[in-house]
């Protein structure tokens, strides 16, 4: 593991076999609503929780966190997670799919000033229609974490969806 990853992942479990919940908000704006609620949950679960909090002002007290880290080291956390909880960003979704990790999406919402429009809401609804767990109200997040289907994401026959997600991400980079 990379040096930065070692600093936040203390237990050093075998990748993919640990009791790790990895939370990520990506590189966009702050996402206090997700980080505050996952901090509360982290204080109650018997699993290690590591959060990538980005530019969020709130600093978790119940788990390890970091703001940003090199992509290859973040991918180590995806690879080692039992569960990924993240915003409904395409990059985060595709990385979880790449590592075949169970995923809970919490879309950023325009009404809370978390995004400029509700594109994450649209993405989340599409993913939910395909069987992915989506939490719109963070008061339901603890129940989702406790009851998530921990089978890995499967997009059998869905290569078109993954292709479309990658195309969308490429357009966003332009």
URJOTA-V878419 format. One record per residue. N is the residue number from 1. RES is the residue in one letter. PHI is phi in whole degrees, 0 to 359 (none if undefined). Layout:
BEGIN
{{N,RES,PHI} {N,RES,PHI}}
END
This chain:
BEGIN
{{1,X,none} {2,X,290} {3,X,301} {4,X,297} {5,X,296} {6,X,299} {7,X,293} {8,X,261} {9,X,248} {10,X,288} {11,X,288} {12,X,63} {13,X,295} {14,X,297} {15,X,307} {16,X,83} {17,X,244} {18,X,272} {19,X,263} {20,X,241} {21,X,253} {22,X,256} {23,X,247} {24,X,222} {25,X,250} {26,X,72} {27,X,257} {28,X,280} {29,X,289} {30,X,300} {31,X,219} {32,X,305} {33,X,305} {34,X,288} {35,X,294} {36,X,297} {37,X,291} {38,X,292} {39,X,297} {40,X,298} {41,X,294} {42,X,302} {43,X,287} {44,X,249} {45,X,273} {46,X,263} {47,X,219} {48,X,284} {49,X,239} {50,X,236} {51,X,239} {52,X,263} {53,X,259} {54,X,56} {55,X,269} {56,X,299} {57,X,288} {58,X,296} {59,X,249} {60,X,301} {61,X,251} {62,X,258} {63,X,200} {64,X,282} {65,X,208} {66,X,209} {67,X,274} {68,X,220} {69,X,203} {70,X,304} {71,X,307} {72,X,298} {73,X,281} {74,X,296} {75,X,297} {76,X,297} {77,X,290} {78,X,304} {79,X,299} {80,X,269} {81,X,279} {82,X,282} {83,X,211} {84,X,246} {85,X,243} {86,X,209} {87,X,294} {88,X,268} {89,X,273} {90,X,299} {91,X,300} {92,X,294} {93,X,296} {94,X,297} {95,X,292} {96,X,297} {97,X,295} {98,X,304} {99,X,264} {100,X,57} {101,X,254} {102,X,302} {103,X,218} {104,X,242} {105,X,263} {106,X,234} {107,X,290} {108,X,292} {109,X,239} {110,X,298} {111,X,297} {112,X,260} {113,X,73} {114,X,275} {115,X,211} {116,X,282} {117,X,217} {118,X,263} {119,X,298} {120,X,291} {121,X,296} {122,X,296} {123,X,298} {124,X,299} {125,X,298} {126,X,295} {127,X,294} {128,X,297} {129,X,296} {130,X,257} {131,X,100} {132,X,280} {133,X,282} {134,X,232} {135,X,242} {136,X,267} {137,X,246} {138,X,297} {139,X,293} {140,X,262} {141,X,291} {142,X,301} {143,X,298} {144,X,296} {145,X,296} {146,X,291} {147,X,245} {148,X,298} {149,X,287} {150,X,278} {151,X,295} {152,X,295} {153,X,296} {154,X,234} {155,X,243} {156,X,300} {157,X,69} {158,X,252} {159,X,300} {160,X,296} {161,X,296} {162,X,300} {163,X,299} {164,X,295} {165,X,297} {166,X,295} {167,X,299} {168,X,299} {169,X,298} {170,X,299} {171,X,294} {172,X,293} {173,X,285} {174,X,282}}
END
